[in-house]
Amino acid sequence: MIRFLTSGESHGRCLAAIIDGMPYGLKISEKDINLELSRRRKGYGRGERAASIENDIAEIVSGVRQGRTIASPITILIKNRDWQNWSEVMCLEKMKFDKRFIMPSARPGHADLAGYLKYDSEEIRDILERASARETAARVAVGSVCKKFLSEFGIRITSYVKEIGGIKARNVNIDIDKIISASEQSPVRCLDSAAEKNMIKMIEKAQADGNTLGGRFVVVVSGAPVGLGSHAQWDNKLDARLSLALMSIQSVKAVAIGAGFNASELSGSKFHDEIYYKKGIGYLRKTNNAGGIEGGISNGETIICDCIVKPIPSLKKPLTTVDLKTKKSVKAEAVRSDVCVVPAAGVVGESAVAVEIAKAFTEKFSGDTIREIKRNFSAYRAYLAKR
Ligand SMILES: Cc1cc2nc3c(=O)[nH]c(=O)nc-3n(C[C@H](O)[C@H](O)[C@H](O)COP(=O)(O)O)c2cc1C
C-alpha cells in the first residue's frame, strides 16, 4: 500500500516527505522531482518568496539506489533556503529573538486563531508555520514519484486553470497532449488565450489594490483503466478519495468530479453519459459528465477533477482582526505574499490526484515490483479486450 507523510515548517530547516510502499524497480531521479517542484513555483500572481526563496531542490536520502527504487521507504528532503535568517525565531532551544517576529493578531482566513485557541498556544507562529502552503512543496515531491510510477502504465496527469477572479475560460475539448503544451506555455495555465489576457489584467488590478484572487483549476487524468476504486465501501470510492486529497490542499474550498458543479441544473437525460459499443474499441461514451468515475469506480474515460480555490487570505491591504493581548480591533499583519495561487494550486492538485490514483492502481494490480505489476496489468488488459 502506498502511503506518505510530510513534515516541516515554513521557515524551519527543511521540509521532508516519506513515501512508503512504492514498488521495487521504478526508475526515479532527483531531476524528476525538481521538475515538478519548479512547476509549483510558477504562475502569474505568485509573490517574491515563490520566485526566489522557494527555488527548491529535492534530495533523495533513502529508498533509491542505482537510479531505481528498492522497495524501502523513500525519504525526500527540501531545504528551506532562507532558514539561516529564521534560525533564532525557529530555534529548537528556547532563546531570545527579535520581538517583531511575534504576530500580535490572527489573520482572518488562516488557521491562526482556531489553532492558537485549540492548542492553548503562546504564539500564533506555532500554528502558521505548519499550516502554511509551503507544505505543498513536500506533497508535490511525493506526487512527482507517483506520477513517474503511473507513467510506466501510460497514465498521465496535468492541470489547467478555468477561472480566476470571475474571468472564465471557454470550455475546451482537447486531448491531453494539447492540454499539457498549452497549459505549460500559459503564465496562468489557461487554455483560452483571450481569457488568459483578462486573467492577467485582473491579477494586476488586485495587486495594485492590495487584494487577492481565487479561481478554479481542473486536474485531468488520461489513460486510467476501468476498475480503480470500489463501489463496495464508502472509503474505497475513487471519487471520495480524490475529493479528500484535493480538499486537503490549502485554499481549495470545493471539489467536483466531471460536471459535478452543473449537476444541480441538468436533467438526467442531459447529464448521464450513454453507453455504446464498437467492435475493436469496446465500450465507449460520447460525453464524459461523470468525469471518468461512476459509483466510485473508474470507468475508463478521462478522470476530471474540478476545484475551486478561495482568494488567499494574506492581503497587502489587511483585513480587520483583534489584538490578542488588548482585544482591541486592529488590522492584520500586512505581509508580502502571493496575489493569486490558482495555477500553482493546480500543480499541487496534480500531485494529490497522482498519489490517490497510484494507490488505487497498486491495490488493483498489486505486486512487489514494477515488473510484477506490469504483468498483472497486461493480463487485465488482455481480459478486457475479450469482454
Ligand atoms: C501554492 C499555494 C500558495 C499559497 N500562498 C499563500 C500566500 O502567499 N499567502 C496566503 O495568505 N495564503 C497562501 N495560500 C493559501 C493558504 O495557505 C490557505 O488559505 C490557509 O493555509 C488556510 O487554509 P484553508 O484556506 O484551506 O482554510 C497558498 C495556497 C497554495 C495552494
The ligand as an SDF file (V2000), in Angstrom:
LIG
                    3D

 31 33  0  0  0  0  0  0  0  0999 V2000
    0.5410   27.0470   -3.6520 C   0  0  0  0  0  0  0  0  0  0  0  0
   -0.1510   27.8720   -2.5950 C   0  0  0  0  0  0  0  0  0  0  0  0
    0.4380   29.0570   -2.1440 C   0  0  0  0  0  0  0  0  0  0  0  0
   -0.1960   29.8340   -1.1830 C   0  0  0  0  0  0  0  0  0  0  0  0
    0.3790   31.0130   -0.8110 N   0  0  0  0  0  0  0  0  0  0  0  0
   -0.2650   31.8080    0.0820 C   0  0  0  0  0  0  0  0  0  0  0  0
    0.2860   33.0810    0.4380 C   0  0  0  0  0  0  0  0  0  0  0  0
    1.3300   33.5110   -0.0510 O   0  0  0  0  0  0  0  0  0  0  0  0
   -0.4060   33.8300    1.3430 N   0  0  0  0  0  0  0  0  0  0  0  0
   -1.5880   33.4080    1.8970 C   0  0  0  0  0  0  0  0  0  0  0  0
   -2.1660   34.1030    2.6950 O   0  0  0  0  0  0  0  0  0  0  0  0
   -2.1130   32.2130    1.5690 N   0  0  0  0  0  0  0  0  0  0  0  0
   -1.4990   31.4010    0.6860 C   0  0  0  0  0  0  0  0  0  0  0  0
   -2.0600   30.2080    0.3480 N   0  0  0  0  0  0  0  0  0  0  0  0
   -3.3280   29.7790    0.9810 C   0  0  0  0  0  0  0  0  0  0  0  0
   -3.2270   29.4800    2.4650 C   0  0  0  0  0  0  0  0  0  0  0  0
   -2.1570   28.5990    2.7400 O   0  0  0  0  0  0  0  0  0  0  0  0
   -4.5390   28.8910    2.9980 C   0  0  0  0  0  0  0  0  0  0  0  0
   -5.6110   29.6710    2.5850 O   0  0  0  0  0  0  0  0  0  0  0  0
   -4.5090   28.8440    4.5120 C   0  0  0  0  0  0  0  0  0  0  0  0
   -3.4970   27.9580    4.9440 O   0  0  0  0  0  0  0  0  0  0  0  0
   -5.8460   28.4020    5.1410 C   0  0  0  0  0  0  0  0  0  0  0  0
   -6.2430   27.1540    4.6750 O   0  0  0  0  0  0  0  0  0  0  0  0
   -7.6710   26.9480    4.0140 P   0  0  0  0  0  0  0  0  0  0  0  0
   -7.7850   28.0330    3.0090 O   0  0  0  0  0  0  0  0  0  0  0  0
   -7.6130   25.6080    3.3690 O   0  0  0  0  0  0  0  0  0  0  0  0
   -8.6960   27.0760    5.0820 O   0  0  0  0  0  0  0  0  0  0  0  0
   -1.4520   29.4100   -0.6330 C   0  0  0  0  0  0  0  0  0  0  0  0
   -2.0360   28.2000   -1.0980 C   0  0  0  0  0  0  0  0  0  0  0  0
   -1.4060   27.4420   -2.0580 C   0  0  0  0  0  0  0  0  0  0  0  0
   -2.0530   26.1840   -2.5350 C   0  0  0  0  0  0  0  0  0  0  0  0
  1  2  1  0
  2  3  1  0
  2 30  2  0
  3  4  2  0
  4  5  1  0
  4 28  1  0
  5  6  2  0
  6  7  1  0
  6 13  1  0
  7  8  2  0
  7  9  1  0
  9 10  1  0
 10 11  2  0
 10 12  1  0
 12 13  2  0
 13 14  1  0
 14 15  1  0
 14 28  1  0
 15 16  1  0
 16 17  1  0
 16 18  1  0
 18 19  1  0
 18 20  1  0
 20 21  1  0
 20 22  1  0
 22 23  1  0
 23 24  1  0
 24 25  2  0
 24 26  1  0
 24 27  1  0
 28 29  2  0
 29 30  1  0
 30 31  1  0
M  END
$$$$
